[in-house]
Amino acid sequence: MSTPVGSLVVHHRPGPDPVLLLHGVAGSWTTWTPLLDAADGFRGRGVVLLDLPGWGASPTPPAPVSIDDAAVTVSTVLDALGTGPVQVIGHSMGAFVGLHLAVVLPARVHSLLLVSPTTAATVRAARHPWRALRTLPAYTLLRAGLLVTGRSAVPLLRGLAAVGLLRLFAAPVFTHVGRLDRSVLDAFVRELRPRGFTAAARAAAAYDTGRWTTIGCPVVAVLGRDDVFARPADLDDLRALVPDARTVLLDDCGHFAHVEHPAAVAALLAA
């Protein structure tokens, strides 16, 4: 599809009570496969899956994409498909986009399910990287590593995979990396794009999370206790901004709750 930011790859199934799924950094629409299985394909509901600009099969836009750009892009897709209000399910960066969409285009969003959302701690880390070495070391070191290695990061990761060390690299992100299908790790490497990651970090650093106080739709947020890109205290911060938000903390779970515990996330769909 054509959008103001550029071309976008979208997968759509028409139907009632539509759900929009927004992936995070180092992801694409395929990251939702475990949740799609656990939710039985959303049981006849309308579904919109897209690769955000510069991720998955969507071409890299000529300029970095802002949070506002992402919201306009999503709105353009929903307009073209004629979905009406949607339930937004967002992972990590996708959760951030979903929150902003509910701020600037509230009529588009009838509810939010935030999966391993990057919120307050990530914003602080993006603004103050030196301080974040103590609070979010994995996020901070990954960001610094991608800034230093640039485009050579992905070949380096592929080299780790070739010598059997990819699981070691991914271990901080997933609580039980040894249980993951190799396809999950391969996708993680394939979708880890330095330019997109650093652009997302800059956008987070500039964002005013106080805008979330205007959100009026139902919000549910689920976070893994072992998440290295967020902290359990983020849920407290979210409830302070969105008082009616329901929050869930999952034990034995890292940054990809919908991959490690898809059944638990699926159970929150109607919450």
N, C-alpha and C positions, 0 to 999 in steps of 0.2 A: 504494500500500500504506500501511497505518497503522503507525506506529512510535511509540515513546515520545517522540520529538522532534516528530512531526507527520507529515503525509502525504508520501509519496515516490513519484516516478515511476520505475518499474523496467521494463527490457526484458530478457526472459529467453528463452533457447532451451535446453530440456532436453538433456542429453547427458552422456557420460562425461568424466572428467578436466576438470571445469569450471574456467573462468577468470573471475575477477571483475576488472572494469576500473574504477578510481577516478580520475576526472578531477581536475585542479587548479583553482586560483583562475583566474577568467576563463575557465572551461570548463564543459562539460556532456558528456553521453555522446557527442555528435557529434564531439568533439575526437579520438576514436579512429578515425574513418573511414579515414584513410590507413593506419593499422596493420591494421585489419580487411581492407582490400584487399590489403596486402602479405602478410598471414598467411593469405590465401585463406579468410577467414571462420572461422579457427581449425579448418578441416578437420574439421567434424563434432563438435567438442568442445562441451560445454555452455558457454554464455556468459551472464554476468550484467552488464548495463550499467545504471547508475543515475545519476540526477542527485542529488547530495548535497543536504541540506537548504538551501534558499535559493538554489540554483543551477539553471540550466536551467529545466525545467518544474516543478520541485518548489517548492511554496509556501515563502515565507519564514517561518521559525518565529518564535514570539513573543519568544524570547530568543536571544542569541548561542549558537552551538553549540560546545561544548568538544570536545577530542580524545576524551575518554571518551564524550561523547554520540554522536560520529560512529561510534565503534567499536560502541556498543550498537545504533545504527541499522543498520549493516551486518550485524551478527549477527542482528538481527530479520529482515532480508530473507532471509538465508541459511537461517534456521530455517524461514521460511514456504515457501521454495522446496524445502527438503529436499535441498540440494546436497551435503552432506557437505563434507570439506576442499576448499579451492579454491587455485588458483594466483592470487595477487593481483598485478595489474599496476597500479601507481600512478604518476601523473604529478604532480610538484611537491607541492602540498598532499596530493594523493591518495597519494603515496608515504609521506608522513609518517603519514597515517592507517593505511596498510598496515603500517608498522613497528610502530605502537602496537597494532594488531590482533594482530600476531604476539607481542607482549609479554603482552597481557591475555587473549587467547583463542587460545593456540598450537594447540589442536586444530583450529581453523578453517582454519589456513593451512599448506599443505604446501610452498609456496615463494613467494618474493617476487621480482618484477622491478621495480626502481625506475627510472623514466624521468625524467631531469632532476630528481632529487629535491632538495627544499629541506631541508637538514639543518643541519649545524653552523654554517656561515656565516650562514644566515638567522636561526637562533636568536640568535646573537651580535648581529646587526644589529637584531633586534626588541628586544633588551634594552638595547642601547647605540646608539641611532640617530645620535648625533653622531659617534661613532667610525666608524660604518658609512658615513658620507659618503666616507671614504677607501677602505674595503674593498668595499662594495657600494653605490656611489652611485646606480645606476639604481633598485634596490629601495627605498632610503631616500627618494629624491626622489618616487617614485611613491606611496609610503605617505603622505608629507607632503602631496603634492598632493591625494590623495583625502580626507585629513582636512580640508583647507582647503575644497575644493570640494563635498564631500559629494555629495548627490543630483544636483547640477548637472554632475558629471563626465561622465556619459554623454551628455547633450545637447551638451556641449562637444566630445566626441569625434565625435559625429555631425556636428557643424558642421565639424570638420576633414575628415571624410570627404566632406562636400558640396563642399568647395573643393579636394579632391584632395591633402590633406596627411596623410591617415591613414597611409600607408606610412612617412612620415617619423617619425610618433609611434611606430609599431610597430618601427622599424628596430633599436632596441637589443635587442629580444626575439628577433628572427629574424635569423640571419646574412645570408640572402639574401632580404630581404623582397620584392624585385622579382620573384622567381620564384613567389611565392605566388598561388594563386587568390584572387580577391576575396572569395569566400565565407569563407575562413579569417579574413581581416581583419574582415569583417562580424560573424562569430561572436565574435571577440575583443572587439570593442566592445560587442556585445550582452550578453556575459557578464561584463564587468568591472563588478562591483557593489561600491561603496565599503564598504558595511556588512559584507559578507562578507569582503572583503580585510582590513579593519582587525581584525575578529574573529579571523581566522586568524593575524594577526601577534601579537595579544595571547596567543593560545593557544600559539604557538611560544615566546614569551618566557618563559612560565611552565613550559615542559616540561623535564623532566630527561632528557636524552639518554642518561645513564648506564643507564637502564632497558633500552636496546637490547642490553646485554651478555647478557641472558637469552635472546635469540633463538636458537633451535636449528635452524630450517629453512634450506634453501639460499637464499642471497640473491645476486642479481646486480644491480648498479647501473650505469647508463649515463648519462654526463654529457657535454654539449657543451663544448668548450674555450672557446667564446665566450659561455657562459651568464652573463647579468648578474645572476641571482638565486642563483647558486651559484659555487663556485670549485673548480678541480681538487683543491686541498688537502682539500676535503670528502670526497673518496674515501679519502684517507689516514686522516682522522678516522673514517670509517665502518669501515674495516678494523681500526682500533684497538679499536673497540667490538664489532664482529662479525668476529672474526679469519678466519673461513672465507668471508667475502663475496668474491665475484669482482667486480672493477670494470673498466669500459671507458670510455675517454675518446675521444670522437669529435671529429676535426678538422672545421673548416668547419661548425659546428653551434652553435645558440643554445639557448634554454630549452625549445623544443618539439622534442625529438629525434625523437619519433614522427611529427611532421608533416614535418620537414625530411629525416629519414633513416629512413623507416619500414621499409625492407628491412633495414637494419642492426639495428634494434630487433627485428624479427621473427626474425632469425637467432639471437637470444639466448633465444628462448622455451624451447628445449630444453636450454639451457646449465646 
